[in-house]
Amino acid sequence: MELFFVALGLVLVLEGLLWAGFPNQMKAAAERLLELPASVLRQGGLVAMAAGVLIIWWVRG
């Protein structure tokens, strides 16, 4: 469970860095996401999840 919270904290740090460092670009990116169809967002989410699982599998063995 500790590892989960460490990973969650790292996600929040990275997300916060993007919003703090590039607020205008992040707003523009968020606005562009609203224009995409749900199917494209779903596919992107599935690809990101698969990449995450592969990275974890690769690192953890």
PDB file of N, CA, C and O in Angstrom:
ATOM      1  N   MET A   1       0.826  -1.195   0.000  1.00  0.00           N
ATOM      2  CA  MET A   1       0.000   0.000   0.000  1.00  0.00           C
ATOM      3  C   MET A   1       0.865   1.252   0.000  1.00  0.00           C
ATOM      4  O   MET A   1       0.496   2.282  -0.564  1.00  0.00           O
ATOM      5  N   GLU A   2       2.028   1.144   0.645  1.00  0.00           N
ATOM      6  CA  GLU A   2       2.941   2.289   0.684  1.00  0.00           C
ATOM      7  C   GLU A   2       3.388   2.666  -0.722  1.00  0.00           C
ATOM      8  O   GLU A   2       3.470   3.847  -1.058  1.00  0.00           O
ATOM      9  N   LEU A   3       3.676   1.661  -1.538  1.00  0.00           N
ATOM     10  CA  LEU A   3       4.124   1.911  -2.908  1.00  0.00           C
ATOM     11  C   LEU A   3       3.049   2.638  -3.714  1.00  0.00           C
ATOM     12  O   LEU A   3       3.360   3.500  -4.535  1.00  0.00           O
ATOM     13  N   PHE A   4       1.788   2.288  -3.476  1.00  0.00           N
ATOM     14  CA  PHE A   4       0.685   2.954  -4.157  1.00  0.00           C
ATOM     15  C   PHE A   4       0.684   4.448  -3.858  1.00  0.00           C
ATOM     16  O   PHE A   4       0.531   5.264  -4.766  1.00  0.00           O
ATOM     17  N   PHE A   5       0.851   4.805  -2.602  1.00  0.00           N
ATOM     18  CA  PHE A   5       0.823   6.215  -2.228  1.00  0.00           C
ATOM     19  C   PHE A   5       2.058   6.957  -2.728  1.00  0.00           C
ATOM     20  O   PHE A   5       1.982   8.145  -3.043  1.00  0.00           O
ATOM     21  N   VAL A   6       3.185   6.270  -2.801  1.00  0.00           N
ATOM     22  CA  VAL A   6       4.382   6.882  -3.386  1.00  0.00           C
ATOM     23  C   VAL A   6       4.138   7.165  -4.867  1.00  0.00           C
ATOM     24  O   VAL A   6       4.467   8.244  -5.358  1.00  0.00           O
ATOM     25  N   ALA A   7       3.564   6.199  -5.572  1.00  0.00           N
ATOM     26  CA  ALA A   7       3.264   6.384  -6.993  1.00  0.00           C
ATOM     27  C   ALA A   7       2.244   7.500  -7.198  1.00  0.00           C
ATOM     28  O   ALA A   7       2.394   8.319  -8.105  1.00  0.00           O
ATOM     29  N   LEU A   8       1.216   7.536  -6.367  1.00  0.00           N
ATOM     30  CA  LEU A   8       0.208   8.594  -6.455  1.00  0.00           C
ATOM     31  C   LEU A   8       0.837   9.959  -6.203  1.00  0.00           C
ATOM     32  O   LEU A   8       0.534  10.922  -6.907  1.00  0.00           O
ATOM     33  N   GLY A   9       1.702  10.045  -5.212  1.00  0.00           N
ATOM     34  CA  GLY A   9       2.398  11.299  -4.936  1.00  0.00           C
ATOM     35  C   GLY A   9       3.258  11.739  -6.105  1.00  0.00           C
ATOM     36  O   GLY A   9       3.307  12.926  -6.425  1.00  0.00           O
ATOM     37  N   LEU A  10       3.934  10.800  -6.744  1.00  0.00           N
ATOM     38  CA  LEU A  10       4.763  11.134  -7.901  1.00  0.00           C
ATOM     39  C   LEU A  10       3.919  11.649  -9.059  1.00  0.00           C
ATOM     40  O   LEU A  10       4.312  12.593  -9.745  1.00  0.00           O
ATOM     41  N   VAL A  11       2.767  11.035  -9.277  1.00  0.00           N
ATOM     42  CA  VAL A  11       1.856  11.516 -10.321  1.00  0.00           C
ATOM     43  C   VAL A  11       1.435  12.952 -10.030  1.00  0.00           C
ATOM     44  O   VAL A  11       1.430  13.791 -10.930  1.00  0.00           O
ATOM     45  N   LEU A  12       1.083  13.238  -8.788  1.00  0.00           N
ATOM     46  CA  LEU A  12       0.653  14.590  -8.421  1.00  0.00           C
ATOM     47  C   LEU A  12       1.786  15.600  -8.563  1.00  0.00           C
ATOM     48  O   LEU A  12       1.555  16.734  -8.984  1.00  0.00           O
ATOM     49  N   VAL A  13       3.003  15.202  -8.217  1.00  0.00           N
ATOM     50  CA  VAL A  13       4.155  16.097  -8.374  1.00  0.00           C
ATOM     51  C   VAL A  13       4.364  16.425  -9.847  1.00  0.00           C
ATOM     52  O   VAL A  13       4.535  17.590 -10.205  1.00  0.00           O
ATOM     53  N   LEU A  14       4.351  15.410 -10.699  1.00  0.00           N
ATOM     54  CA  LEU A  14       4.572  15.647 -12.127  1.00  0.00           C
ATOM     55  C   LEU A  14       3.452  16.486 -12.736  1.00  0.00           C
ATOM     56  O   LEU A  14       3.710  17.392 -13.528  1.00  0.00           O
ATOM     57  N   GLU A  15       2.218  16.187 -12.368  1.00  0.00           N
ATOM     58  CA  GLU A  15       1.085  16.969 -12.866  1.00  0.00           C
ATOM     59  C   GLU A  15       1.182  18.417 -12.381  1.00  0.00           C
ATOM     60  O   GLU A  15       0.945  19.351 -13.147  1.00  0.00           O
ATOM     61  N   GLY A  16       1.524  18.594 -11.129  1.00  0.00           N
ATOM     62  CA  GLY A  16       1.671  19.940 -10.583  1.00  0.00           C
ATOM     63  C   GLY A  16       2.786  20.720 -11.255  1.00  0.00           C
ATOM     64  O   GLY A  16       2.658  21.923 -11.484  1.00  0.00           O
ATOM     65  N   LEU A  17       3.884  20.038 -11.572  1.00  0.00           N
ATOM     66  CA  LEU A  17       4.984  20.702 -12.281  1.00  0.00           C
ATOM     67  C   LEU A  17       4.530  21.252 -13.623  1.00  0.00           C
ATOM     68  O   LEU A  17       4.888  22.368 -13.999  1.00  0.00           O
ATOM     69  N   LEU A  18       3.744  20.470 -14.341  1.00  0.00           N
ATOM     70  CA  LEU A  18       3.258  20.928 -15.645  1.00  0.00           C
ATOM     71  C   LEU A  18       2.348  22.143 -15.501  1.00  0.00           C
ATOM     72  O   LEU A  18       2.504  23.125 -16.226  1.00  0.00           O
ATOM     73  N   TRP A  19       1.390  22.081 -14.559  1.00  0.00           N
ATOM     74  CA  TRP A  19       0.461  23.195 -14.386  1.00  0.00           C
ATOM     75  C   TRP A  19       1.156  24.436 -13.837  1.00  0.00           C
ATOM     76  O   TRP A  19       0.804  25.554 -14.214  1.00  0.00           O
ATOM     77  N   ALA A  20       2.129  24.261 -12.959  1.00  0.00           N
ATOM     78  CA  ALA A  20       2.840  25.410 -12.392  1.00  0.00           C
ATOM     79  C   ALA A  20       3.824  26.003 -13.394  1.00  0.00           C
ATOM     80  O   ALA A  20       4.007  27.219 -13.446  1.00  0.00           O
ATOM     81  N   GLY A  21       4.451  25.150 -14.183  1.00  0.00           N
ATOM     82  CA  GLY A  21       5.476  25.627 -15.112  1.00  0.00           C
ATOM     83  C   GLY A  21       4.931  26.147 -16.423  1.00  0.00           C
ATOM     84  O   GLY A  21       5.520  27.042 -17.030  1.00  0.00           O
ATOM     85  N   PHE A  22       3.808  25.595 -16.871  1.00  0.00           N
ATOM     86  CA  PHE A  22       3.271  25.954 -18.182  1.00  0.00           C
ATOM     87  C   PHE A  22       1.753  26.125 -18.122  1.00  0.00           C
ATOM     88  O   PHE A  22       1.029  25.402 -18.806  1.00  0.00           O
ATOM     89  N   PRO A  23       1.264  27.062 -17.321  1.00  0.00           N
ATOM     90  CA  PRO A  23      -0.193  27.159 -17.136  1.00  0.00           C
ATOM     91  C   PRO A  23      -0.956  27.479 -18.419  1.00  0.00           C
ATOM     92  O   PRO A  23      -2.018  26.905 -18.659  1.00  0.00           O
ATOM     93  N   ASN A  24      -0.442  28.373 -19.235  1.00  0.00           N
ATOM     94  CA  ASN A  24      -1.163  28.730 -20.464  1.00  0.00           C
ATOM     95  C   ASN A  24      -1.215  27.571 -21.449  1.00  0.00           C
ATOM     96  O   ASN A  24      -2.247  27.328 -22.075  1.00  0.00           O
ATOM     97  N   GLN A  25      -0.107  26.860 -21.584  1.00  0.00           N
ATOM     98  CA  GLN A  25      -0.076  25.722 -22.495  1.00  0.00           C
ATOM     99  C   GLN A  25      -0.980  24.591 -21.995  1.00  0.00           C
ATOM    100  O   GLN A  25      -1.621  23.905 -22.791  1.00  0.00           O
ATOM    101  N   MET A  26      -1.028  24.403 -20.680  1.00  0.00           N
ATOM    102  CA  MET A  26      -1.884  23.357 -20.121  1.00  0.00           C
ATOM    103  C   MET A  26      -3.365  23.702 -20.309  1.00  0.00           C
ATOM    104  O   MET A  26      -4.178  22.820 -20.586  1.00  0.00           O
ATOM    105  N   LYS A  27      -3.715  24.990 -20.157  1.00  0.00           N
ATOM    106  CA  LYS A  27      -5.095  25.404 -20.406  1.00  0.00           C
ATOM    107  C   LYS A  27      -5.471  25.161 -21.856  1.00  0.00           C
ATOM    108  O   LYS A  27      -6.562  24.674 -22.152  1.00  0.00           O
ATOM    109  N   ALA A  28      -4.557  25.506 -22.762  1.00  0.00           N
ATOM    110  CA  ALA A  28      -4.821  25.298 -24.187  1.00  0.00           C
ATOM    111  C   ALA A  28      -4.978  23.811 -24.496  1.00  0.00           C
ATOM    112  O   ALA A  28      -5.852  23.422 -25.270  1.00  0.00           O
ATOM    113  N   ALA A  29      -4.136  22.992 -23.895  1.00  0.00           N
ATOM    114  CA  ALA A  29      -4.235  21.544 -24.119  1.00  0.00           C
ATOM    115  C   ALA A  29      -5.560  21.005 -23.585  1.00  0.00           C
ATOM    116  O   ALA A  29      -6.196  20.169 -24.228  1.00  0.00           O
ATOM    117  N   ALA A  30      -5.975  21.479 -22.416  1.00  0.00           N
ATOM    118  CA  ALA A  30      -7.243  21.037 -21.836  1.00  0.00           C
ATOM    119  C   ALA A  30      -8.417  21.454 -22.721  1.00  0.00           C
ATOM    120  O   ALA A  30      -9.377  20.699 -22.875  1.00  0.00           O
ATOM    121  N   GLU A  31      -8.343  22.640 -23.296  1.00  0.00           N
ATOM    122  CA  GLU A  31      -9.410  23.094 -24.192  1.00  0.00           C
ATOM    123  C   GLU A  31      -9.467  22.240 -25.454  1.00  0.00           C
ATOM    124  O   GLU A  31     -10.549  21.934 -25.955  1.00  0.00           O
ATOM    125  N   ARG A  32      -8.296  21.856 -25.967  1.00  0.00           N
ATOM    126  CA  ARG A  32      -8.269  21.003 -27.160  1.00  0.00           C
ATOM    127  C   ARG A  32      -8.842  19.617 -26.861  1.00  0.00           C
ATOM    128  O   ARG A  32      -9.457  18.994 -27.727  1.00  0.00           O
ATOM    129  N   LEU A  33      -8.640  19.141 -25.635  1.00  0.00           N
ATOM    130  CA  LEU A  33      -9.189  17.834 -25.265  1.00  0.00           C
ATOM    131  C   LEU A  33     -10.714  17.828 -25.328  1.00  0.00           C
ATOM    132  O   LEU A  33     -11.320  16.811 -25.664  1.00  0.00           O
ATOM    133  N   LEU A  34     -11.330  18.963 -25.006  1.00  0.00           N
ATOM    134  CA  LEU A  34     -12.792  19.048 -25.044  1.00  0.00           C
ATOM    135  C   LEU A  34     -13.340  18.852 -26.448  1.00  0.00           C
ATOM    136  O   LEU A  34     -14.485  18.432 -26.615  1.00  0.00           O
ATOM    137  N   GLU A  35     -12.532  19.152 -27.456  1.00  0.00           N
ATOM    138  CA  GLU A  35     -12.979  19.042 -28.844  1.00  0.00           C
ATOM    139  C   GLU A  35     -12.859  17.619 -29.390  1.00  0.00           C
ATOM    140  O   GLU A  35     -13.438  17.312 -30.432  1.00  0.00           O
ATOM    141  N   LEU A  36     -12.126  16.757 -28.709  1.00  0.00           N
ATOM    142  CA  LEU A  36     -11.922  15.394 -29.194  1.00  0.00           C
ATOM    143  C   LEU A  36     -13.125  14.518 -28.872  1.00  0.00           C
ATOM    144  O   LEU A  36     -13.763  14.684 -27.833  1.00  0.00           O
ATOM    145  N   PRO A  37     -13.428  13.591 -29.761  1.00  0.00           N
ATOM    146  CA  PRO A  37     -14.510  12.649 -29.464  1.00  0.00           C
ATOM    147  C   PRO A  37     -14.134  11.729 -28.298  1.00  0.00           C
ATOM    148  O   PRO A  37     -12.957  11.474 -28.044  1.00  0.00           O
ATOM    149  N   ALA A  38     -15.148  11.244 -27.606  1.00  0.00           N
ATOM    150  CA  ALA A  38     -14.914  10.371 -26.456  1.00  0.00           C
ATOM    151  C   ALA A  38     -14.137   9.121 -26.852  1.00  0.00           C
ATOM    152  O   ALA A  38     -13.335   8.616 -26.066  1.00  0.00           O
ATOM    153  N   SER A  39     -14.364   8.622 -28.057  1.00  0.00           N
ATOM    154  CA  SER A  39     -13.669   7.404 -28.482  1.00  0.00           C
ATOM    155  C   SER A  39     -12.161   7.619 -28.570  1.00  0.00           C
ATOM    156  O   SER A  39     -11.389   6.717 -28.244  1.00  0.00           O
ATOM    157  N   VAL A  40     -11.739   8.791 -29.003  1.00  0.00           N
ATOM    158  CA  VAL A  40     -10.307   9.096 -29.095  1.00  0.00           C
ATOM    159  C   VAL A  40      -9.709   9.205 -27.696  1.00  0.00           C
ATOM    160  O   VAL A  40      -8.613   8.703 -27.448  1.00  0.00           O
ATOM    161  N   LEU A  41     -10.422   9.858 -26.785  1.00  0.00           N
ATOM    162  CA  LEU A  41      -9.950   9.965 -25.405  1.00  0.00           C
ATOM    163  C   LEU A  41      -9.859   8.589 -24.752  1.00  0.00           C
ATOM    164  O   LEU A  41      -8.914   8.300 -24.017  1.00  0.00           O
ATOM    165  N   ARG A  42     -10.847   7.750 -25.027  1.00  0.00           N
ATOM    166  CA  ARG A  42     -10.847   6.392 -24.469  1.00  0.00           C
ATOM    167  C   ARG A  42      -9.651   5.598 -24.993  1.00  0.00           C
ATOM    168  O   ARG A  42      -8.975   4.912 -24.226  1.00  0.00           O
ATOM    169  N   GLN A  43      -9.391   5.688 -26.298  1.00  0.00           N
ATOM    170  CA  GLN A  43      -8.247   4.980 -26.881  1.00  0.00           C
ATOM    171  C   GLN A  43      -6.938   5.479 -26.285  1.00  0.00           C
ATOM    172  O   GLN A  43      -6.049   4.683 -25.982  1.00  0.00           O
ATOM    173  N   GLY A  44      -6.815   6.791 -26.115  1.00  0.00           N
ATOM    174  CA  GLY A  44      -5.611   7.348 -25.504  1.00  0.00           C
ATOM    175  C   GLY A  44      -5.433   6.860 -24.077  1.00  0.00           C
ATOM    176  O   GLY A  44      -4.317   6.557 -23.655  1.00  0.00           O
ATOM    177  N   GLY A  45      -6.528   6.782 -23.333  1.00  0.00           N
ATOM    178  CA  GLY A  45      -6.460   6.277 -21.967  1.00  0.00           C
ATOM    179  C   GLY A  45      -6.050   4.819 -21.914  1.00  0.00           C
ATOM    180  O   GLY A  45      -5.264   4.422 -21.054  1.00  0.00           O
ATOM    181  N   LEU A  46      -6.576   4.022 -22.826  1.00  0.00           N
ATOM    182  CA  LEU A  46      -6.208   2.604 -22.865  1.00  0.00           C
ATOM    183  C   LEU A  46      -4.742   2.418 -23.238  1.00  0.00           C
ATOM    184  O   LEU A  46      -4.061   1.561 -22.674  1.00  0.00           O
ATOM    185  N   VAL A  47      -4.255   3.211 -24.178  1.00  0.00           N
ATOM    186  CA  VAL A  47      -2.838   3.138 -24.558  1.00  0.00           C
ATOM    187  C   VAL A  47      -1.958   3.544 -23.378  1.00  0.00           C
ATOM    188  O   VAL A  47      -0.938   2.907 -23.114  1.00  0.00           O
ATOM    189  N   ALA A  48      -2.348   4.600 -22.671  1.00  0.00           N
ATOM    190  CA  ALA A  48      -1.569   5.048 -21.511  1.00  0.00           C
ATOM    191  C   ALA A  48      -1.561   3.975 -20.417  1.00  0.00           C
ATOM    192  O   ALA A  48      -0.525   3.722 -19.802  1.00  0.00           O
ATOM    193  N   MET A  49      -2.710   3.349 -20.177  1.00  0.00           N
ATOM    194  CA  MET A  49      -2.766   2.283 -19.169  1.00  0.00           C
ATOM    195  C   MET A  49      -1.883   1.110 -19.571  1.00  0.00           C
ATOM    196  O   MET A  49      -1.152   0.568 -18.742  1.00  0.00           O
ATOM    197  N   ALA A  50      -1.947   0.719 -20.835  1.00  0.00           N
ATOM    198  CA  ALA A  50      -1.125  -0.400 -21.302  1.00  0.00           C
ATOM    199  C   ALA A  50       0.353  -0.069 -21.175  1.00  0.00           C
ATOM    200  O   ALA A  50       1.148  -0.915 -20.764  1.00  0.00           O
ATOM    201  N   ALA A  51       0.728   1.161 -21.527  1.00  0.00           N
ATOM    202  CA  ALA A  51       2.132   1.570 -21.392  1.00  0.00           C
ATOM    203  C   ALA A  51       2.556   1.528 -19.930  1.00  0.00           C
ATOM    204  O   ALA A  51       3.661   1.086 -19.617  1.00  0.00           O
ATOM    205  N   GLY A  52       1.697   1.979 -19.042  1.00  0.00           N
ATOM    206  CA  GLY A  52       2.007   1.945 -17.615  1.00  0.00           C
ATOM    207  C   GLY A  52       2.189   0.532 -17.098  1.00  0.00           C
ATOM    208  O   GLY A  52       3.115   0.258 -16.333  1.00  0.00           O
ATOM    209  N   VAL A  53       1.307  -0.366 -17.512  1.00  0.00           N
ATOM    210  CA  VAL A  53       1.422  -1.764 -17.087  1.00  0.00           C
ATOM    211  C   VAL A  53       2.717  -2.369 -17.619  1.00  0.00           C
ATOM    212  O   VAL A  53       3.410  -3.082 -16.892  1.00  0.00           O
ATOM    213  N   LEU A  54       3.051  -2.093 -18.874  1.00  0.00           N
ATOM    214  CA  LEU A  54       4.292  -2.622 -19.449  1.00  0.00           C
ATOM    215  C   LEU A  54       5.526  -2.086 -18.730  1.00  0.00           C
ATOM    216  O   LEU A  54       6.480  -2.827 -18.493  1.00  0.00           O
ATOM    217  N   ILE A  55       5.507  -0.814 -18.387  1.00  0.00           N
ATOM    218  CA  ILE A  55       6.644  -0.234 -17.658  1.00  0.00           C
ATOM    219  C   ILE A  55       6.782  -0.887 -16.288  1.00  0.00           C
ATOM    220  O   ILE A  55       7.884  -1.254 -15.879  1.00  0.00           O
ATOM    221  N   ILE A  56       5.665  -1.030 -15.580  1.00  0.00           N
ATOM    222  CA  ILE A  56       5.705  -1.669 -14.259  1.00  0.00           C
ATOM    223  C   ILE A  56       6.194  -3.107 -14.386  1.00  0.00           C
ATOM    224  O   ILE A  56       7.037  -3.552 -13.607  1.00  0.00           O
ATOM    225  N   TRP A  57       5.666  -3.832 -15.368  1.00  0.00           N
ATOM    226  CA  TRP A  57       6.072  -5.222 -15.580  1.00  0.00           C
ATOM    227  C   TRP A  57       7.563  -5.309 -15.885  1.00  0.00           C
ATOM    228  O   TRP A  57       8.253  -6.196 -15.382  1.00  0.00           O
ATOM    229  N   TRP A  58       8.056  -4.387 -16.709  1.00  0.00           N
ATOM    230  CA  TRP A  58       9.466  -4.380 -17.096  1.00  0.00           C
ATOM    231  C   TRP A  58      10.365  -4.080 -15.892  1.00  0.00           C
ATOM    232  O   TRP A  58      11.388  -4.736 -15.698  1.00  0.00           O
ATOM    233  N   VAL A  59       9.978  -3.084 -15.085  1.00  0.00           N
ATOM    234  CA  VAL A  59      10.800  -2.674 -13.948  1.00  0.00           C
ATOM    235  C   VAL A  59      10.740  -3.702 -12.820  1.00  0.00           C
ATOM    236  O   VAL A  59      11.763  -4.041 -12.225  1.00  0.00           O
ATOM    237  N   ARG A  60       9.550  -4.189 -12.533  1.00  0.00           N
ATOM    238  CA  ARG A  60       9.367  -5.100 -11.398  1.00  0.00           C
ATOM    239  C   ARG A  60       9.735  -6.545 -11.737  1.00  0.00           C
ATOM    240  O   ARG A  60       9.923  -7.370 -10.844  1.00  0.00           O
ATOM    241  N   GLY A  61       9.835  -6.842 -13.031  1.00  0.00           N
ATOM    242  CA  GLY A  61      10.224  -8.189 -13.447  1.00  0.00           C
ATOM    243  C   GLY A  61       9.066  -9.077 -13.393  1.00  0.00           C
ATOM    244  O   GLY A  61       9.181 -10.262 -13.707  1.00  0.00           O
TER     245      GLY A  61
END
